[in-house]
Amino acid sequence: MPKKGSKNPVRRGEAGRRGDDVRSDIYVAVEIRGSGGLQIDLTSKVAAFYGGSIEETATRVLGELKVKHAAVEIDDRGALPFVVTARVEAAARRAGCDGKALPERTVAVQPTDRDRLRRSRLYLPGNEPKFFINAGLHQPDGVILDLEDSVHPDEKDAARTVVRNALRCVDFHRAERMVRINQLPLGLDDLDEIVPESPNLILIPKVENADQVREVGARIDKLHKTKDTPVWLMPIVESALGVENAFEVAQATESVVAITIGLEDYTADLGVPKTVEGNESLYARSRLANAAHAAGVQAIDSVFGDVGDEEGLRSWGSRSRSLGFEGMGCIHPRQIQPIHESFAPTEAEIEKALKIVAAFDDAEAKGLGVVSLGTRMVDPPVVLRAQRLVEQAKRAGLVDPEAAGSRGDK
């Protein structure tokens, strides 16, 4: 805050974390002054190796924000350059500066298909960069850089900056790059910061009607001009009203590729406890899965909260698949493999589907209008289901990509 009566008011902003338990992060305090140039006080265990680089980064960021005179305190705990840049920028903006200071982009923007595999999506707290670096090595289908529930209300602005920079600089390997924004209207501010960095998918929390989805879609259209890297949408239904409107939500815009459910908020809305068996949410999950398939988008289930209960996770995943879901969320890397296995078709299912697809291809090649398998006639819906299963198995690496058959239209 400015000092009363001073000709050179002092403004101070802080960002990041410090302490012995902090890793891969950095604390930055920027005290803007009226004179004296930049004075940087750096503490770091790796100062001998990276101290100069950290100071150069801080100087560059402050220069881009037009800060010429400031006392800067830095306590580094192993932060990578994209984090250093984010924390210095956030501290300066909290001190009253305007503008951005983007790090150099070091990863290419890779578009994703609307119907790609989304068996697992790993939640990463948006203000905890320590979780970002190795997330892709665990091979989730998607990573969610979360700006909503995992971020304290006072840290929303700082988290946006970290997530924005991560989209420019962190290699998440083959994982789809997702961002969960905040509940509207705050989520619109998130979009302003995030969308120019071309995330693959935006999750919209606490959706209760199609207008909310269209509002997000319209904001993205204004911000994102690169049509060859689409930004997909996944609304999250988390209330009784949202469940009842699930079909309208799922078909709100052409950018919606999936719809999912948040069971913590849903059960709270019902006023009932959330259980491992999930009987209290069976209606909601069934209705959401049906709505998704009716709208031609993917049905994605909620997370399973007990990280230590692998048997319970596998049981939930198996039941989820039987309801028509194609994936679910996860809150720890150890959940990824069990989820992938739970949503994978069995060997018997794949073998049967391959036979049906081969019979269909043979009938088409002969110009026959009827598909037969042995002594049985195969109806068109059965063929379509088999084609979809074969395509899913291909993308999961369970059958040879050259195996017979194609997915067909939804």
Residue pairs with C-beta under 8 A, 6 or more apart in sequence:
1 10
1 11
1 12
2 9
2 10
2 11
3 9
3 10
7 34
8 33
8 34
8 35
9 34
10 31
10 32
10 33
11 31
11 32
11 95
11 96
12 29
12 30
12 31
12 32
12 95
13 29
13 30
13 90
13 91
13 92
13 93
13 94
13 95
13 96
14 27
14 28
14 29
14 30
14 91
14 94
15 27
15 28
15 86
15 87
15 88
15 90
15 91
15 94
15 158
16 25
16 26
16 27
16 28
16 79
16 83
16 87
16 90
16 91
16 158
17 25
17 27
17 77
18 27
18 75
18 77
19 77
22 77
23 77
23 78
23 130
24 77
24 78
24 79
24 80
24 83
24 129
24 130
24 133
25 77
25 78
25 79
25 83
25 87
25 128
25 129
25 130
26 54
26 74
26 75
26 76
26 77
26 79
26 83
26 84
26 87
27 73
27 74
27 75
27 77
27 87
28 58
28 72
28 73
28 74
28 84
28 87
28 88
28 90
28 91
29 72
29 73
29 74
29 91
30 62
30 67
30 70
30 71
30 72
30 88
30 91
30 92
30 94
30 95
31 70
31 71
31 72
31 73
31 95
32 67
32 69
32 70
32 92
32 95
32 96
32 97
33 69
33 70
33 71
34 69
35 69
36 69
36 71
37 68
37 69
38 59
38 62
38 67
38 68
38 69
38 70
38 72
39 70
39 71
39 72
40 55
40 58
40 59
40 72
40 74
41 71
41 72
41 73
41 74
42 51
42 54
42 55
42 74
42 76
43 74
43 75
43 76
44 50
44 51
44 54
44 74
44 75
44 76
45 76
45 78
46 76
46 78
47 54
47 76
50 76
53 81
54 74
54 76
54 84
55 74
57 81
57 84
57 85
57 88
58 72
58 74
58 84
58 88
60 101
61 85
61 88
61 89
61 92
61 101
62 70
62 72
62 88
62 92
62 101
64 99
64 100
64 101
65 89
65 92
65 93
65 97
65 98
65 99
65 101
66 97
66 99
67 92
67 97
70 92
70 95
72 88
76 84
79 87
79 129
80 129
80 133
80 169
81 103
81 169
82 103
82 129
82 162
82 165
82 166
82 168
82 169
82 170
83 129
83 162
83 165
85 101
85 102
85 103
85 165
86 129
86 158
86 161
86 162
86 164
86 165
87 158
87 161
87 162
88 101
89 100
89 101
89 161
90 157
90 158
90 161
93 99
93 157
94 157
102 164
102 165
102 168
103 165
103 168
103 169
104 168
104 169
105 168
105 169
106 168
106 169
106 171
107 168
107 169
107 170
107 171
109 198
109 226
109 229
110 200
110 229
111 200
111 228
111 229
111 230
112 176
112 200
112 201
112 232
114 230
114 232
114 257
115 257
115 298
115 410
116 141
116 176
116 395
117 141
117 327
117 392
117 395
117 396
118 141
118 142
118 176
118 258
118 298
118 300
118 326
118 327
119 141
119 326
119 327
119 328
119 339
119 340
119 343
119 396
120 140
120 141
120 142
120 327
120 328
120 329
120 330
120 335
120 336
120 339
120 340
121 140
121 141
121 142
121 143
121 144
121 176
121 178
121 300
121 327
121 328
121 329
121 330
122 135
122 138
122 140
122 142
122 143
122 144
122 175
122 329
122 330
122 331
122 333
122 336
123 144
123 146
123 150
123 180
123 303
123 329
123 330
123 331
124 131
124 132
124 135
124 143
124 144
124 145
124 146
125 131
125 146
125 150
125 151
126 145
126 146
126 147
126 150
126 151
126 159
126 160
126 162
126 163
126 179
127 150
127 151
127 152
127 155
127 158
127 159
127 162
128 150
129 162
129 166
132 145
132 166
132 170
133 170
135 143
135 172
135 175
135 333
136 143
136 171
136 172
136 173
136 174
136 175
137 173
138 333
138 336
139 173
139 174
139 175
139 336
140 175
140 330
140 333
140 336
141 175
141 176
141 327
142 175
142 176
142 177
142 178
142 200
142 201
143 172
143 175
143 176
143 177
143 178
144 178
144 179
144 180
144 203
144 329
145 163
145 166
145 167
145 177
145 178
145 179
145 180
145 199
146 179
146 180
147 156
147 159
147 160
147 163
147 179
147 180
147 181
147 182
147 187
147 190
147 194
148 180
148 181
148 182
148 183
148 205
149 205
151 159
156 182
156 186
156 190
160 189
160 190
160 193
160 194
161 193
163 179
163 193
163 194
164 193
164 194
164 197
167 177
167 179
167 194
167 197
167 198
167 199
168 197
176 200
176 201
177 199
177 200
177 201
178 199
178 200
178 201
178 202
178 203
178 234
179 190
179 194
179 199
179 201
179 202
179 203
180 202
180 203
180 205
180 236
181 187
181 190
181 191
181 194
181 202
181 203
181 204
181 205
181 216
182 189
182 190
182 205
183 205
183 206
184 204
184 212
184 215
184 216
187 204
187 205
187 216
188 215
188 216
188 219
191 202
191 216
191 219
191 220
191 223
192 219
192 223
194 202
195 202
195 219
195 220
195 223
195 224
195 231
196 223
196 224
198 224
198 226
198 229
198 231
199 231
200 231
200 232
201 231
201 232
201 233
201 234
201 257
202 216
202 220
202 231
202 232
202 233
202 234
203 234
203 235
203 236
203 260
204 212
204 213
204 216
204 233
204 234
204 235
204 236
205 236
205 238
205 262
206 236
206 238
206 239
206 242
206 262
206 265
207 213
207 235
207 236
207 237
207 238
207 242
207 249
208 237
208 239
208 241
208 242
208 245
209 241
209 242
209 245
209 248
209 249
210 245
210 248
210 249
210 251
210 252
211 252
212 235
213 233
213 235
213 249
213 252
213 253
213 256
214 252
214 253
216 233
217 233
217 252
217 253
217 255
220 231
220 233
220 255
224 231
230 255
231 255
232 255
232 256
232 257
232 258
233 253
233 255
233 256
233 257
234 256
234 257
234 258
234 259
234 260
234 300
235 249
235 250
235 252
235 256
235 259
235 260
236 259
236 260
236 261
236 262
237 243
237 245
237 246
237 249
237 259
237 260
237 261
237 262
237 266
237 284
237 288
238 261
238 262
238 264
238 265
238 266
238 269
239 265
239 266
239 269
240 266
240 269
240 270
240 284
242 249
242 266
243 261
243 266
243 283
243 284
243 287
243 288
244 287
246 259
246 287
246 288
246 291
246 292
247 291
247 294
247 295
249 256
249 259
249 291
250 256
250 259
250 291
250 292
250 294
250 295
250 297
251 295
251 296
251 297
256 295
256 297
257 297
257 298
258 292
258 297
258 298
258 299
258 300
258 326
259 288
259 291
259 292
259 295
259 297
259 298
259 299
259 300
260 288
260 299
260 300
260 301
260 302
260 329
261 281
261 284
261 285
261 288
261 301
261 302
262 302
263 274
263 278
263 281
263 284
263 302
263 303
264 274
264 302
264 305
266 281
266 284
267 273
267 274
267 280
267 281
270 280
272 280
273 280
274 280
274 281
274 305
276 306
276 309
276 312
276 316
278 285
278 316
278 319
281 302
285 301
285 302
285 320
285 323
285 325
286 323
288 299
289 299
289 323
289 324
289 325
290 324
291 299
292 298
292 299
292 324
293 299
293 324
296 410
298 326
298 327
299 323
299 324
299 325
299 326
300 325
300 326
300 327
300 328
300 329
301 316
301 320
301 323
301 325
301 327
301 328
301 329
302 328
302 329
303 328
303 329
303 330
303 331
304 312
304 313
304 316
304 317
304 328
304 330
304 335
305 331
306 312
306 313
307 331
307 332
307 334
307 335
310 334
310 338
313 335
313 338
313 339
313 342
314 338
314 341
314 342
316 328
316 342
317 328
317 338
317 339
317 341
317 342
317 343
318 342
320 328
320 342
320 343
321 342
321 343
325 343
326 343
327 339
327 343
328 339
328 343
330 336
330 339
340 396
344 393
344 396
344 398
345 353
345 389
345 392
345 393
345 398
349 389
350 389
350 390
350 393
350 398
350 399
352 386
353 385
353 386
353 387
353 389
353 390
353 393
353 405
354 386
354 390
354 399
354 403
354 404
354 405
355 373
356 371
356 373
356 378
356 382
356 383
356 386
357 383
357 386
357 387
357 390
357 404
357 405
358 404
358 405
359 371
359 372
359 373
359 378
360 371
360 378
360 383
360 386
360 387
360 405
361 404
361 405
363 369
363 370
363 371
363 372
370 377
371 377
371 378
371 380
371 383
372 378
383 408
384 408
386 405
387 405
387 406
387 407
387 408
388 407
388 408
390 399
390 403
390 404
390 405
390 407
391 405
391 406
391 407
393 399
393 403
394 400
394 401
394 403
